[in-house]
Amino acid sequence: MTASKATPKAASKAASKATPKVAPKDTPKATLKVRIVGHDLPGAECGEFRDVHVAVQRKKDPEGPVRGDAAEAVWDFTVDVVPGGGGPDFRGPYVQGRPGERFLYLTWGEVGPDGAFEMFRRAKVFWADLPAELVERGEAEGHVSLTDDKGMPLCAAVRPPRITWT
């Protein structure tokens, strides 16, 4: 019995099939203005968590934290849109994930007495779920209930109809 040996060329070819093609960094880009409106926040005390806040994640950090007992949470930011292998590709500090699997994190954390945000869960909002007409228009507003079915902060994948885009 002989073991098959993958050549570097074969490995590269297989990897290129698995990951959508990415536009070069100098590709012309469009700007998409995004507004996320969160409502039905779960409260500042949820289960074992105290002084709960939710924020959008910019790179690795929470931005614009809103206390969990607020009436609503609103974030405004922009992302870049470039042509991708299977549709638009999204880039920028609010974009996480690989091409074809891009998403925005809504991050939940406790804010301690020193003001530090300690993340305890996150929700993923997928850019691919944006209707094409909103991407082409250059503006999108997403509305989402931030409390899950158990009364806790929303986490995991957030896809329509849980989020509605206009």
Residue pairs with C-beta under 8 A, 6 or more apart in sequence:
6 14
19 98
19 99
19 100
20 84
20 85
20 86
20 89
20 99
20 100
21 84
21 85
21 99
22 84
22 85
22 89
22 99
23 82
23 83
23 84
23 89
27 82
27 83
28 82
29 80
29 81
29 82
29 91
30 80
30 81
30 82
30 138
31 78
31 79
31 80
31 81
31 138
32 78
32 79
32 80
32 81
32 90
32 135
32 138
32 139
32 140
33 76
33 78
33 138
33 139
33 140
34 76
34 77
34 78
34 79
34 94
34 104
34 139
34 140
34 141
34 142
35 74
35 75
35 76
35 139
35 140
35 141
35 142
36 56
36 73
36 74
36 75
36 104
36 106
36 125
36 141
36 142
36 144
37 72
37 73
37 74
37 141
37 142
37 143
37 144
38 54
38 66
38 72
38 73
38 74
38 106
38 144
38 145
38 146
39 71
39 72
39 73
39 143
39 144
39 145
39 146
40 145
40 146
40 147
41 54
41 66
41 68
41 69
41 70
41 71
41 72
41 73
41 146
41 147
42 52
42 68
42 146
42 147
42 148
42 151
42 152
42 153
42 154
43 52
43 68
43 69
44 50
44 51
44 52
44 67
44 68
44 69
45 51
45 52
45 68
46 52
46 68
46 151
46 152
46 153
47 152
49 108
49 110
49 120
49 153
50 110
51 67
51 110
51 111
51 112
52 67
52 68
52 108
52 109
52 110
52 153
53 62
53 65
53 66
53 67
53 68
53 108
53 109
53 110
53 111
53 117
54 65
54 66
54 68
54 73
54 106
54 107
54 108
54 146
54 153
55 62
55 63
55 64
55 65
55 66
55 75
55 106
55 107
55 109
55 117
56 62
56 63
56 64
56 75
56 77
56 94
56 104
56 105
56 106
56 107
57 63
57 94
57 96
57 104
57 105
57 106
57 107
57 122
58 77
58 93
58 94
59 93
62 107
62 109
62 117
62 119
63 75
63 77
64 73
64 75
65 109
65 111
65 117
66 73
68 108
68 153
73 146
77 94
78 92
79 90
79 91
79 92
79 94
79 95
79 127
80 90
80 91
80 92
81 88
81 89
81 90
81 91
81 135
82 88
82 89
82 91
83 89
84 99
84 100
85 99
85 100
86 100
87 128
87 132
88 132
88 135
89 99
89 100
89 102
90 102
90 127
94 104
95 102
95 103
95 104
95 127
96 102
96 103
96 104
96 105
96 124
97 103
100 128
101 126
101 128
102 126
102 127
102 128
103 124
103 125
103 126
103 127
104 124
104 125
104 127
105 122
105 123
105 124
105 125
106 122
106 123
106 125
106 144
106 146
106 154
106 158
107 119
107 121
107 122
108 119
108 120
108 121
108 122
108 123
108 153
108 155
109 117
109 118
109 119
109 120
110 117
110 118
110 120
111 117
111 118
112 118
121 153
121 155
122 155
123 153
123 154
123 155
123 156
123 157
123 158
124 156
124 157
124 158
125 142
125 144
125 158
125 163
126 157
126 158
126 159
129 159
129 160
129 163
129 165
130 140
130 165
131 140
131 165
134 140
134 165
134 166
140 165
140 166
141 165
141 166
142 163
142 164
142 165
143 163
143 164
143 166
144 154
144 158
144 162
144 163
144 164
145 154
145 162
146 153
146 154
147 153
147 154
148 154
148 155
154 162
